[in-house]
Amino acid sequence: MKLRSRYRIRVLTDPARRRADRRSAALLAIACGIVVTLIALPVAAAAPASLNVTLNTVTQQVKSVTLSTAGVTYSNCTGGSSSGNNLGFPNGDCITPAPGVTVTNGTAPATIVVNGTDMVPSDNGPHWTLCGQPTPGPQCTVGGLVSPAQNQYYETLSAANAYNNSGGVGFLQLSNNSFCDSIFNNSCANSAPGATKTEFLSVEGPTTSADPSTSWATSVTWTAT
């Protein structure tokens, strides 16, 4: 096979030598207008190759957790000016009734951790800060007891739908920081795949609220780690 390439070269000369070198430059230009021929070596003939690909998969256990419901509503409120499903002041208490929230571990051993968040009014005004243990979250401050002050609230998990100011029931105080869900697994060790637990939320409201909204919302998040 022959490949033909033609090159054109422009030569610039010093002005004092332009006339003297004009003829040489012309000859040089003519001399450089060459044809370059490349000769390719023949390719050795070979039979087509058969190509095979082996495909593999790697199965990994993925930690996950599921809930039986996407939302619950506090009800059966008592204390202060509470009535029915309406939390009153000061320091009203509400619970989530049966059937509660069923928490289920996924297909891999995992430790289930949980966290709450601030209570947010419908007008997105001043929040109620989630207070309580464990530190370093803000502490409830009324009278040195575990009771929320103005614009604070206290939220817990338990294995029964009981008010969190009741005795004889184990409660887990929620925080904005994630920590082990000891209601799900009291030892806080890895839970077996498919392990399940029904949990209930309870809340104690603030002494007073700086925001007058009548509708408030918060969230609780379980995570498999």
C-alpha positions in Angstrom: 0.0 0.0 0.0 1.3 3.5 -0.8 0.4 6.7 1.0 1.2 10.0 -0.7 1.7 13.2 1.3 2.7 16.6 -0.2 4.2 19.3 2.0 4.5 23.1 1.2 7.1 25.0 3.0 7.3 28.8 3.2 10.7 30.3 3.8 11.1 33.8 5.2 14.4 35.6 4.7 16.3 38.6 6.1 15.4 41.8 4.1 19.1 42.4 3.3 19.4 39.0 1.8 16.0 38.8 0.2 17.0 39.4 -3.4 20.2 37.4 -3.1 18.4 34.4 -1.7 15.2 34.7 -3.8 16.5 32.2 -6.4 17.8 29.9 -3.7 14.6 30.1 -1.8 12.6 29.3 -4.9 14.9 26.3 -5.6 14.5 25.3 -2.0 10.8 25.5 -2.2 10.8 23.4 -5.3 13.2 21.0 -3.7 11.0 20.7 -0.6 7.8 20.1 -2.6 8.5 16.4 -2.5 6.3 13.3 -2.5 6.8 11.0 0.5 6.0 7.4 0.0 5.3 5.1 2.9 5.4 1.4 2.5 3.3 -0.7 4.9 4.4 -4.2 5.8 1.9 -6.9 4.8 -0.3 -8.2 7.7 0.1 -11.8 8.4 -3.1 -13.7 7.6 -4.8 -15.2 10.7 -8.0 -17.1 11.4 -10.8 -15.2 13.2 -10.6 -15.7 17.0 -13.5 -16.9 19.1 -14.1 -14.6 22.1 -15.8 -15.8 25.3 -16.7 -13.8 28.4 -17.4 -15.3 31.8 -19.9 -13.2 33.9 -19.9 -13.3 37.7 -22.0 -11.7 40.4 -21.1 -10.9 44.0 -23.9 -11.1 46.5 -23.5 -8.7 49.5 -25.7 -8.4 52.5 -27.2 -4.9 52.7 -28.2 -3.5 56.1 -31.8 -2.1 56.1 -34.7 -1.5 58.4 -38.4 -1.2 57.6 -41.4 0.3 59.4 -45.1 -0.8 59.4 -46.3 2.7 58.8 -45.1 6.0 57.4 -46.8 8.2 60.0 -48.7 8.3 63.3 -50.7 10.9 65.1 -50.5 11.7 68.8 -53.8 11.2 70.7 -55.3 10.6 74.1 -53.8 13.8 75.4 -53.9 14.7 79.1 -52.6 17.3 81.5 -52.7 21.0 81.5 -55.4 22.3 79.1 -55.1 19.1 76.9 -58.3 17.7 75.4 -58.7 14.6 73.2 -56.1 14.7 70.5 -55.0 18.3 71.3 -51.9 18.9 73.4 -52.4 21.6 76.1 -50.2 23.7 78.3 -48.4 23.5 80.6 -46.7 20.2 79.9 -49.5 18.2 78.4 -48.9 14.5 77.6 -50.0 12.4 74.5 -49.4 8.9 73.3 -49.7 7.0 70.0 -52.3 4.2 70.4 -52.2 0.6 69.2 -51.1 -0.9 66.9 -47.9 1.2 67.3 -45.0 1.1 64.9 -43.5 -2.3 64.0 -39.8 -2.0 63.4 -38.2 -4.9 61.4 -34.5 -5.5 60.7 -33.6 -6.4 57.1 -31.7 -9.4 55.8 -28.3 -8.7 57.4 -27.3 -8.5 61.1 -27.4 -4.9 62.2 -27.6 -2.5 65.1 -30.7 -0.4 65.0 -30.2 3.3 66.0 -32.9 5.9 66.3 -33.2 9.7 66.4 -35.9 12.3 66.7 -36.1 15.9 65.5 -37.5 19.3 66.7 -41.3 19.8 66.6 -42.0 22.2 63.8 -45.2 24.4 63.6 -47.3 24.6 60.4 -46.2 28.3 60.0 -42.5 27.2 60.3 -42.1 29.6 63.2 -40.1 28.9 66.4 -39.6 25.2 66.9 -40.0 23.2 70.0 -36.5 21.8 70.7 -36.3 18.1 71.5 -34.8 17.9 74.9 -33.7 15.0 77.2 -31.0 12.4 77.4 -28.6 11.3 76.2 -26.2 14.2 76.1 -24.9 16.2 74.3 -28.5 17.1 73.4 -30.2 20.0 75.1 -31.6 19.1 78.5 -35.2 19.6 79.7 -34.9 22.3 82.4 -38.1 22.7 84.4 -37.3 22.5 88.1 -34.2 20.4 87.5 -36.5 17.5 86.4 -36.9 15.8 83.1 -39.6 18.2 82.0 -39.6 20.6 79.1 -39.5 24.4 79.5 -40.9 27.0 77.0 -40.4 25.9 73.4 -39.1 22.4 74.5 -40.6 19.0 74.3 -39.8 15.5 75.5 -40.3 12.4 73.4 -39.8 8.8 74.1 -40.1 5.2 72.8 -41.4 2.3 74.8 -42.8 -1.2 74.3 -46.2 -0.1 75.5 -48.5 2.7 74.7 -48.1 4.4 78.1 -47.5 8.0 79.1 -43.9 8.7 79.6 -44.5 10.2 83.1 -45.9 6.8 84.2 -43.9 4.4 86.3 -43.1 0.8 85.7 -42.5 1.1 82.0 -39.1 1.3 80.3 -38.8 4.4 78.1 -36.0 5.5 75.7 -35.6 9.2 75.6 -35.1 10.5 72.0 -32.6 13.1 70.9 -31.7 14.8 67.7 -28.5 12.6 67.8 -28.7 9.0 66.7 -28.1 6.3 69.3 -29.0 2.6 70.0 -32.7 1.8 70.0 -32.6 -0.2 73.3 -36.4 -0.8 73.0 -35.7 -2.8 69.8 -32.7 -4.6 71.3 -31.9 -4.0 75.0 -28.3 -5.2 74.6 -27.7 -2.8 71.7 -25.8 -5.7 69.9 -26.4 -6.7 66.4 -29.9 -7.9 65.8 -30.6 -11.0 63.7 -32.0 -10.7 60.2 -35.8 -10.3 60.3 -35.9 -9.4 64.0 -38.9 -7.3 64.8 -40.3 -5.1 67.6 -43.5 -3.0 68.1 -42.7 0.4 69.6 -44.9 3.3 70.8 -44.2 7.0 71.0 -45.1 9.3 73.8 -44.6 13.0 74.2 -44.6 15.7 76.9 -45.1 19.3 75.6 -43.6 22.6 76.8 -44.7 24.9 79.6 -45.6 27.5 76.9 -45.1 28.0 73.2 -43.9 31.1 71.5 -45.7 30.1 68.3 -49.5 30.0 68.4 -49.9 27.3 65.6 -52.4 24.5 66.3 -50.7 22.0 64.0 -47.2 20.6 64.7 -45.1 17.9 63.1 -41.9 16.0 63.8 -40.1 12.9 62.5 -38.4 9.8 64.0 -35.8 7.9 62.0 -34.6 4.4 62.5 -31.3 3.4 60.8 -29.6 0.0 60.5 -25.8 0.2 61.1 
